[in-house]
Amino acid sequence: MTTASFNQKLKEYARLTASMGVNVKEGQYVLLRCAVEAVEFGRMVQEECFKLGAKDVIFVLEDQRAARIRLDYASLEQFENIPEWRAEQRNFYAREGCVCINIIAEDPEIFAGAPSDKMTANTLAADRAFKEFYDIMLSGGMRWTIVAYPCEAWAKKVFPELTAKKAIEKLWDAIFKTVRITKGDPAKKWRRHDRVLKRRAKVLNGYAFKALHYRNSLGTDLTIGLAENHIWMGGSDKSKDGVRYFANMPTEEIFTMPDCRYASGRVYSALPLSYQGELIDKFWLEFKDGRVEDCGAEVGEHALRRLLDTDEGSRHLGEAALIPYDSPISNLGILFYNTLFDENASCHLALGSCYPDTVKGGVKLTEDELLERGGNKSANHVDFMIGTADMEITGITADGSEVPVFRDGGFVF
């Protein structure tokens, strides 16, 4: 694309992030976390937020390379607690009703070989320190979105045969397509897409399935329970104040809450997983009574086991999401090595915490009450992709009837 065309699309991307992504309203704080590689784009998003009436935009730069150096040299003790001033920054703005934007530019392998004990300690410390922030976010008290910006390491991982410049250009082209910045009004396209996802969710909610049974030629044969009174959701979310927003851009999924106590069988990954800057590929998980009891991976098994050993909740499911194999991101034929994109090209499950709003009345429940409903609690929420062109998913109703949901990788309805 020409320079003028690219700049126009970049401005549209910034506008889309501020408006459709978090839907900034007059007088709101915006907490904007931005990868250092994306700083110029972050400033564009910042300006769009101010144009929409933001009271202030708190601009926080994040540097993966600096984080890797710290992991290599700082002592374990430094990762076991988050300084109070850092925790209070996020928690304060959450209390003040902020919206949160996260602009990521991730090297899929930046933390390969980093000390695993430090990474686990940091995950658990962050879960404690930012609990207030996440509680507000997951209860519908905060609008938030995640968008991506290409960095050289990521682009070269996706397109290793190209020069860095060409790889970044090609990755930009793919990103613009996934967020519907092509010909025409992107906002209209997003609203139309939102209606499609909500129609699919409505159909599934009508069945009120008790369980789902997954099978494919990779060897997946897994049955998961669904929480009683679960809700299938997709597309835009709605915050407590009734304002709609898109938590992920792009998004193609409809998702709900599994009952973390009920899962049995084996599931195989369909795509690599980039977890904490390390790739896990060709892996499988064996579930019994809702818990991962065994696992294996051809690549990154130590990272997979680190994930599972973070806490007990990391061995249980917190989300089940459905995406047809014949879908816009999948049809690009690109392995992004980034969960924001790859999870929207494939049916996936998530290990770790559930989303309380995916069960009726869930946002009003305490943690203990949510656990009694089958909702999972963990320091993690890690999506892994399982969808294939031959995926079969069968819904099981309360009376034991079986209803086809997916055949040949797509919805039957």
C-alpha positions as CSV (number, residue, x, y, z in Angstrom):
1,M,0.0,0.0,0.0
2,T,1.1,3.6,-0.5
3,T,2.4,5.7,2.4
4,A,-0.7,7.9,2.2
5,S,-3.0,4.8,2.2
6,F,-1.1,3.3,5.2
7,N,-1.2,6.5,7.2
8,Q,-5.0,6.8,6.6
9,K,-5.5,3.2,7.7
10,L,-3.3,3.7,10.8
11,K,-5.5,6.8,11.8
12,E,-8.6,4.7,11.3
13,Y,-7.1,2.0,13.4
14,A,-6.4,4.5,16.2
15,R,-9.9,5.9,15.9
16,L,-11.5,2.4,16.0
17,T,-9.5,1.5,19.1
18,A,-10.7,4.6,21.0
19,S,-14.3,4.5,19.8
20,M,-15.4,0.9,19.1
21,G,-12.7,-0.6,21.3
22,V,-13.3,1.1,24.6
23,N,-15.9,3.7,23.5
24,V,-14.4,6.6,25.5
25,K,-17.0,8.9,27.0
26,E,-16.7,12.5,28.2
27,G,-14.9,12.9,31.5
28,Q,-13.3,9.4,31.7
29,Y,-9.8,8.5,32.5
30,V,-8.0,6.3,29.9
31,L,-5.3,3.9,31.1
32,L,-3.2,3.2,28.0
33,R,-0.6,0.5,28.2
34,C,1.6,0.7,25.1
35,A,4.6,-1.4,23.9
36,V,7.6,0.8,23.2
37,E,7.7,-0.3,19.6
38,A,4.2,1.1,19.2
39,V,4.8,4.5,20.8
40,E,3.9,6.6,17.8
41,F,0.7,4.7,17.2
42,G,0.0,4.9,21.0
43,R,0.2,8.7,20.7
44,M,-2.4,8.6,17.9
45,V,-4.7,6.6,20.1
46,Q,-4.1,9.0,22.9
47,E,-5.2,11.9,20.7
48,E,-8.3,10.1,19.6
49,C,-9.2,9.5,23.2
50,F,-8.9,13.1,24.0
51,K,-11.0,14.0,21.0
52,L,-13.8,11.8,22.4
53,G,-13.7,13.7,25.7
54,A,-11.2,11.8,27.9
55,K,-10.4,13.6,31.2
56,D,-6.9,12.4,30.9
57,V,-4.9,9.6,29.2
58,I,-2.4,7.9,31.5
59,F,0.3,6.7,29.1
60,V,2.3,3.7,30.4
61,L,5.2,2.3,28.2
62,E,6.0,-1.4,28.4
63,D,9.3,-2.9,27.2
64,Q,9.6,-6.6,26.7
65,R,13.4,-6.5,26.1
66,A,13.9,-4.6,29.3
67,A,11.7,-7.1,31.1
68,R,13.8,-10.0,29.7
69,I,17.0,-8.4,31.0
70,R,15.5,-8.0,34.4
71,L,14.4,-11.7,34.4
72,D,18.0,-12.7,33.6
73,Y,19.7,-10.6,36.3
74,A,17.3,-9.6,39.1
75,S,17.0,-11.9,42.1
76,L,13.9,-14.1,42.6
77,E,12.9,-11.9,45.6
78,Q,12.3,-9.0,43.3
79,F,9.6,-10.9,41.4
80,E,7.7,-12.2,44.5
81,N,6.0,-8.9,45.2
82,I,4.8,-5.9,43.1
83,P,5.7,-2.5,44.6
84,E,2.6,-0.8,46.1
85,W,3.0,2.3,44.0
86,R,2.8,0.2,40.8
87,A,-0.3,-1.7,42.0
88,E,-2.0,1.5,43.2
89,Q,-1.6,3.2,39.7
90,R,-3.8,0.5,38.1
91,N,-6.2,0.0,41.0
92,F,-6.7,3.8,41.5
93,Y,-7.8,4.4,37.9
94,A,-10.0,1.3,38.0
95,R,-11.8,2.8,41.0
96,E,-12.1,6.1,39.2
97,G,-14.0,4.4,36.3
98,C,-11.3,4.4,33.7
99,V,-11.3,2.5,30.4
100,C,-8.2,0.5,29.6
101,I,-6.4,0.1,26.3
102,N,-3.5,-2.4,25.8
103,I,-1.4,-2.0,22.7
104,I,0.8,-5.1,22.3
105,A,3.8,-5.7,20.1
106,E,5.0,-9.1,21.2
107,D,8.1,-11.1,20.2
108,P,6.7,-14.7,20.5
109,E,9.9,-16.0,21.8
110,I,11.3,-13.1,23.9
111,F,11.2,-15.1,27.1
112,A,12.4,-18.5,25.8
113,G,14.9,-19.9,28.4
114,A,14.1,-17.3,31.0
115,P,14.1,-18.4,34.7
116,S,10.8,-20.2,35.1
117,D,10.6,-19.6,38.9
118,K,10.9,-15.9,38.5
119,M,8.1,-15.9,35.8
120,T,5.8,-17.9,38.0
121,A,6.5,-15.7,41.0
122,N,5.8,-12.6,38.9
123,T,2.4,-14.1,37.6
124,L,1.3,-14.8,41.2
125,A,2.5,-11.4,42.5
126,A,0.6,-9.6,39.8
127,D,-2.6,-11.5,40.5
128,R,-2.4,-10.4,44.1
129,A,-1.3,-6.8,43.5
130,F,-3.8,-6.0,40.7
131,K,-6.7,-7.9,42.2
132,E,-8.9,-4.8,42.6
133,F,-8.2,-3.8,39.0
134,Y,-9.2,-7.3,37.7
135,D,-12.2,-7.6,40.0
136,I,-13.6,-4.3,38.6
137,M,-12.8,-5.3,35.0
138,L,-14.4,-8.8,35.3
139,S,-17.5,-7.5,37.0
140,G,-18.3,-5.2,34.2
141,G,-17.1,-2.1,35.9
142,M,-14.5,-1.3,33.2
143,R,-14.3,-1.2,29.5
144,W,-11.1,-2.5,28.0
145,T,-9.6,-3.6,24.7
146,I,-6.5,-5.2,23.3
147,V,-5.0,-4.3,19.9
148,A,-1.8,-5.3,18.2
149,Y,1.1,-3.5,16.5
150,P,3.8,-5.3,14.5
151,C,7.3,-5.4,15.8
152,E,10.3,-6.7,13.7
153,A,10.7,-9.9,15.8
154,W,7.1,-10.8,15.5
155,A,6.8,-10.1,11.8
156,K,9.9,-12.1,11.0
157,K,8.5,-15.1,13.0
158,V,5.3,-14.9,10.9
159,F,7.1,-14.3,7.6
160,P,10.6,-15.7,7.9
161,E,11.3,-15.7,4.2
162,L,10.9,-11.9,3.9
163,T,13.1,-9.0,4.8
164,A,12.2,-7.3,8.0
165,K,10.6,-4.3,6.1
166,K,8.5,-6.6,3.8
167,A,7.5,-8.8,6.7
168,I,6.2,-5.8,8.7
169,E,4.3,-4.5,5.7
170,K,2.7,-7.9,5.1
171,L,1.8,-8.2,8.8
172,W,0.2,-4.8,8.7
173,D,-1.9,-5.7,5.7
174,A,-3.1,-8.8,7.6
175,I,-3.9,-6.9,10.8
176,F,-5.9,-4.2,8.9
177,K,-7.9,-7.0,7.3
178,T,-8.6,-8.7,10.6
179,V,-9.9,-5.5,12.2
180,R,-12.0,-4.7,9.0
181,I,-10.1,-1.7,7.9
182,T,-10.5,-2.2,4.2
183,K,-12.9,-0.4,1.8
184,G,-15.9,1.2,3.4
185,D,-16.7,2.3,6.9
186,P,-15.0,0.0,9.5
187,A,-17.5,1.0,12.2
188,K,-20.4,-0.2,10.1
189,K,-18.6,-3.4,9.4
190,W,-18.0,-4.0,13.1
191,R,-21.7,-3.4,13.9
192,R,-22.8,-5.8,11.2
193,H,-20.2,-8.4,12.5
194,D,-21.5,-7.9,16.0
195,R,-25.0,-8.8,14.9
196,V,-23.8,-12.1,13.3
197,L,-22.0,-13.2,16.4
198,K,-24.9,-12.4,18.6
199,R,-27.3,-14.4,16.4
200,R,-25.0,-17.4,16.8
201,A,-24.9,-16.9,20.6
202,K,-28.7,-16.7,20.8
203,V,-29.1,-20.0,19.0
204,L,-26.7,-21.8,21.4
205,N,-28.3,-20.1,24.5
206,G,-31.6,-21.6,23.3
207,Y,-30.3,-25.2,23.8
208,A,-28.9,-24.7,27.4
209,F,-26.5,-27.6,26.9
210,K,-25.3,-29.5,29.8
211,A,-22.0,-30.5,28.1
212,L,-20.1,-30.5,24.8
213,H,-18.3,-33.4,23.2
214,Y,-15.3,-32.6,20.9
215,R,-13.7,-35.0,18.4
216,N,-11.3,-34.6,15.5
217,S,-8.6,-36.5,13.6
218,L,-5.8,-35.2,15.7
219,G,-7.0,-37.5,18.5
220,T,-9.2,-35.0,20.4
221,D,-11.9,-36.9,22.3
222,L,-13.0,-34.6,25.1
223,T,-16.2,-33.9,27.0
224,I,-16.6,-30.8,29.0
225,G,-19.4,-29.8,31.3
226,L,-21.0,-26.3,31.0
227,A,-22.0,-24.3,34.0
228,E,-25.7,-24.3,34.9
229,N,-27.3,-21.2,33.5
230,H,-24.3,-20.4,31.4
231,I,-24.5,-17.6,28.8
232,W,-23.0,-17.7,25.3
233,M,-21.5,-14.3,24.4
234,G,-19.8,-12.8,21.4
235,G,-18.9,-9.6,19.7
236,S,-19.4,-6.5,21.8
237,D,-19.6,-6.5,25.6
238,K,-21.7,-4.1,27.7
239,S,-20.3,-2.5,30.9
240,K,-22.4,-1.9,34.0
241,D,-23.2,1.6,32.8
242,G,-24.7,0.1,29.6
243,V,-22.0,1.2,27.2
244,R,-20.9,-1.3,24.5
245,Y,-17.2,-2.0,23.7
246,F,-15.1,-4.7,22.0
247,A,-12.6,-6.3,24.4
248,N,-10.5,-7.9,21.6
249,M,-9.9,-6.4,18.2
250,P,-10.1,-8.7,16.2
251,T,-12.8,-11.0,17.5
252,E,-14.6,-13.9,15.8
253,E,-15.6,-16.0,18.8
254,I,-18.6,-16.9,20.8
255,F,-17.7,-18.2,24.2
256,T,-19.1,-19.3,27.5
257,M,-18.3,-20.8,31.0
258,P,-17.4,-24.4,31.3
259,D,-18.0,-26.1,34.7
260,C,-14.4,-26.4,35.9
261,R,-15.3,-29.6,37.8
262,Y,-16.3,-31.6,34.7
263,A,-14.0,-32.4,31.9
264,S,-12.8,-35.8,30.8
265,G,-10.7,-37.1,27.9
266,R,-7.8,-35.8,25.8
267,V,-7.5,-32.7,23.7
268,Y,-4.8,-31.9,21.2
269,S,-3.6,-28.5,20.2
270,A,-4.3,-27.4,16.6
271,L,-1.9,-24.3,16.6
272,P,1.2,-23.3,18.6
273,L,0.7,-21.3,21.8
274,S,2.9,-18.4,22.7
275,Y,2.9,-18.4,26.5
276,Q,4.9,-15.7,28.3
277,G,7.2,-15.2,25.4
278,E,7.8,-18.9,24.8
279,L,6.3,-21.2,22.2
280,I,4.5,-24.4,23.1
281,D,3.6,-26.6,20.1
282,K,2.1,-30.0,19.3
283,F,0.8,-30.5,22.8
284,W,-1.9,-32.5,24.5
285,L,-3.8,-32.4,27.8
286,E,-5.5,-35.3,29.6
287,F,-8.4,-34.3,31.7
288,K,-10.0,-36.3,34.5
289,D,-12.8,-34.9,36.8
290,G,-12.2,-31.5,35.4
291,R,-8.5,-31.4,36.1
292,V,-5.5,-31.8,33.8
293,E,-3.7,-34.9,35.1
294,D,-1.2,-35.4,32.4
295,C,0.3,-33.5,29.4
296,G,2.9,-33.6,26.7
297,A,4.4,-31.4,24.0
298,E,6.9,-31.7,21.2
299,V,8.0,-28.1,21.8
300,G,8.0,-26.2,25.0
301,E,6.8,-28.9,27.4
302,H,8.6,-27.2,30.3
303,A,6.6,-24.0,29.6
304,L,3.4,-26.0,29.5
305,R,4.1,-27.6,32.8
306,R,5.0,-24.2,34.3
307,L,1.6,-22.9,33.2
308,L,-0.2,-25.9,34.7
309,D,1.8,-25.6,38.0
310,T,1.1,-21.9,38.5
311,D,-1.8,-22.7,40.8
312,E,-4.6,-25.3,41.0
313,G,-6.9,-23.2,38.8
314,S,-4.4,-23.4,36.0
315,R,-5.3,-27.1,35.6
316,H,-9.0,-26.4,35.1
317,L,-11.0,-24.8,32.3
318,G,-12.3,-21.2,32.4
319,E,-13.6,-20.7,28.9
320,A,-14.9,-22.6,25.9
321,A,-15.1,-20.7,22.6
322,L,-16.4,-21.6,19.2
323,I,-15.1,-20.2,15.8
324,P,-15.7,-21.9,12.4
325,Y,-12.7,-23.1,10.6
326,D,-14.1,-21.3,7.6
327,S,-13.7,-17.8,9.1
328,P,-12.0,-14.5,8.1
329,I,-8.8,-14.9,10.1
330,S,-8.4,-18.7,9.4
331,N,-8.9,-18.0,5.7
332,L,-5.9,-15.7,5.6
333,G,-3.8,-18.8,6.0
334,I,-1.4,-17.1,8.4
335,L,-0.1,-18.5,11.6
336,F,0.3,-15.3,13.7
337,Y,2.1,-16.8,16.7
338,N,-0.1,-14.4,18.8
339,T,-3.1,-15.6,20.7
340,L,-5.1,-12.4,20.0
341,F,-5.2,-13.5,16.4
342,D,-4.8,-17.3,16.4
343,E,-7.5,-17.8,19.0
344,N,-9.9,-16.1,16.6
345,A,-9.0,-18.5,13.8
346,S,-9.8,-21.6,15.8
347,C,-12.1,-23.1,18.4
348,H,-10.3,-22.8,21.7
349,L,-10.4,-23.5,25.4
350,A,-8.8,-21.5,28.2
351,L,-7.0,-22.8,31.2
352,G,-7.5,-20.6,34.3
353,S,-10.0,-18.0,35.4
354,C,-13.5,-17.8,34.0
355,Y,-15.5,-14.7,33.0
356,P,-18.2,-14.2,35.6
357,D,-20.6,-12.5,33.1
358,T,-20.8,-15.8,31.2
359,V,-23.2,-17.3,33.8
360,K,-26.5,-15.7,34.8
361,G,-26.0,-13.3,37.8
362,G,-22.3,-14.1,37.8
363,V,-21.0,-10.6,38.2
364,K,-22.9,-10.3,41.5
365,L,-21.5,-13.5,43.0
366,T,-18.6,-13.7,45.4
367,E,-15.5,-15.9,44.4
368,D,-16.8,-18.7,46.6
369,E,-20.3,-18.5,45.1
370,L,-18.9,-18.5,41.6
371,L,-16.8,-21.6,42.4
372,E,-20.0,-23.3,43.7
373,R,-21.4,-22.7,40.2
374,G,-18.4,-24.3,38.5
375,G,-16.6,-21.0,37.7
376,N,-12.8,-21.3,37.8
377,K,-10.4,-19.0,39.7
378,S,-6.7,-18.7,38.8
379,A,-3.9,-16.2,38.3
380,N,-3.9,-17.3,34.6
381,H,-6.3,-17.2,31.7
382,V,-4.5,-18.8,28.8
383,D,-6.4,-19.7,25.6
384,F,-5.1,-22.6,23.5
385,M,-6.4,-23.5,20.0
386,I,-8.0,-26.8,19.2
387,G,-10.2,-26.2,16.1
388,T,-9.6,-28.1,12.9
389,A,-11.3,-28.5,9.5
390,D,-12.8,-31.8,10.7
391,M,-13.8,-30.8,14.2
392,E,-17.1,-32.3,15.4
393,I,-18.8,-30.8,18.4
394,T,-22.0,-32.3,19.8
395,G,-24.1,-30.6,22.4
396,I,-25.6,-32.8,25.2
397,T,-28.8,-31.5,26.7
398,A,-30.1,-32.0,30.3
399,D,-32.1,-35.1,29.2
400,G,-29.1,-36.7,27.5
401,S,-30.2,-35.8,24.0
402,E,-27.3,-35.2,21.5
403,V,-27.5,-32.2,19.1
404,P,-24.9,-31.5,16.4
405,V,-23.3,-28.1,16.9
406,F,-20.2,-28.4,14.6
407,R,-19.6,-30.7,11.7
408,D,-16.6,-30.5,9.3
409,G,-15.2,-27.6,11.3
410,G,-18.2,-25.3,11.2
411,F,-21.6,-24.6,12.7
412,V,-24.5,-26.8,11.5
413,F,-26.9,-23.9,11.8
